[in-house]
């Protein structure tokens, strides 16, 4: 159990620092009044979300652009840090 906690702490440190990230996720609202940019690790994001995993596998650049509702855009940062939907908002992510 201690090893698992250390691994999770190391992964969280990588996420928070952006160190060795291999993908940038840009989340914006349809009105483009809110834009958040997240340096992420594609493998970890793919593990957390089959939908995002599909988007990552089919991308042609190092950036993944998402246009989401304001509610989903607000909680996306918490989602990538925890791996679980916050209040169900991310369950509405859709394939392009």
C-alpha positions as CSV (number, residue, x, y, z in Angstrom):
1,X,0.0,0.0,0.0
2,X,2.8,2.4,0.8
3,X,4.3,1.9,-2.7
4,X,1.0,2.7,-4.3
5,X,0.7,5.9,-2.3
6,X,4.3,6.9,-3.4
7,X,3.4,6.2,-7.0
8,X,0.3,8.3,-6.8
9,X,2.2,11.1,-5.2
10,X,4.8,11.0,-8.0
11,X,2.1,11.0,-10.7
12,X,0.4,13.9,-9.1
13,X,3.7,15.8,-8.9
14,X,4.2,15.2,-12.7
15,X,0.7,16.4,-13.4
16,X,1.0,19.6,-11.3
17,X,4.4,20.5,-12.7
18,X,3.7,19.6,-16.3
19,X,7.0,17.8,-16.3
20,X,7.5,15.6,-19.3
21,X,3.9,16.1,-20.4
22,X,3.4,14.9,-24.0
23,X,0.1,16.5,-24.8
24,X,-1.7,19.8,-24.3
25,X,-5.4,19.8,-23.7
26,X,-7.2,23.1,-24.5
27,X,-10.7,23.3,-23.1
28,X,-12.9,26.2,-24.2
29,X,-16.6,27.0,-24.1
30,X,-18.6,27.4,-27.3
31,X,-18.6,31.2,-26.8
32,X,-14.8,31.0,-26.4
33,X,-15.0,33.3,-23.3
34,X,-13.3,30.7,-21.2
35,X,-10.1,28.9,-22.2
36,X,-8.1,26.6,-20.0
37,X,-4.8,24.9,-21.1
38,X,-3.6,21.8,-19.4
39,X,-0.2,20.1,-20.0
40,X,-1.1,16.4,-19.6
41,X,0.3,12.9,-20.0
42,X,-1.6,11.1,-22.7
43,X,-1.2,7.6,-21.2
44,X,-2.7,8.7,-17.9
45,X,-5.6,10.6,-19.4
46,X,-6.3,7.6,-21.7
47,X,-6.5,5.4,-18.6
48,X,-9.0,7.8,-16.9
49,X,-11.3,8.3,-19.9
50,X,-12.1,6.0,-22.8
51,X,-13.6,9.0,-24.7
52,X,-10.5,11.1,-24.3
53,X,-8.4,8.1,-25.0
54,X,-10.1,7.7,-28.4
55,X,-9.6,11.4,-29.1
56,X,-5.9,11.1,-28.1
57,X,-5.3,8.1,-30.4
58,X,-6.9,9.8,-33.4
59,X,-5.2,13.2,-33.0
60,X,-2.5,14.4,-35.5
61,X,-0.9,17.1,-33.2
62,X,0.4,17.4,-29.7
63,X,-2.7,19.4,-28.8
64,X,-6.2,18.2,-28.1
65,X,-8.8,20.9,-28.4
66,X,-12.2,20.4,-26.6
67,X,-15.2,22.7,-26.8
68,X,-17.3,22.0,-23.8
69,X,-20.2,23.5,-21.8
70,X,-19.1,26.1,-19.2
71,X,-20.0,23.6,-16.5
72,X,-17.7,20.9,-17.9
73,X,-14.9,23.3,-18.7
74,X,-15.0,24.5,-15.0
75,X,-14.5,21.0,-13.6
76,X,-12.0,19.6,-16.2
77,X,-8.9,20.5,-14.2
78,X,-10.3,18.6,-11.2
79,X,-11.1,15.6,-13.4
80,X,-7.6,15.2,-14.8
81,X,-6.2,15.4,-11.3
82,X,-8.6,12.9,-9.7
83,X,-9.6,10.7,-12.7
84,X,-13.3,10.8,-11.8
85,X,-16.1,12.9,-13.1
86,X,-17.1,15.8,-10.8
87,X,-20.8,16.1,-10.4
88,X,-21.3,14.1,-13.6
89,X,-20.4,17.0,-15.9
90,X,-17.7,15.1,-17.7
91,X,-20.0,12.2,-18.5
92,X,-21.3,14.4,-21.3
93,X,-18.0,14.7,-23.2
94,X,-18.7,13.6,-26.7
95,X,-16.7,12.2,-29.5
96,X,-16.1,14.7,-32.3
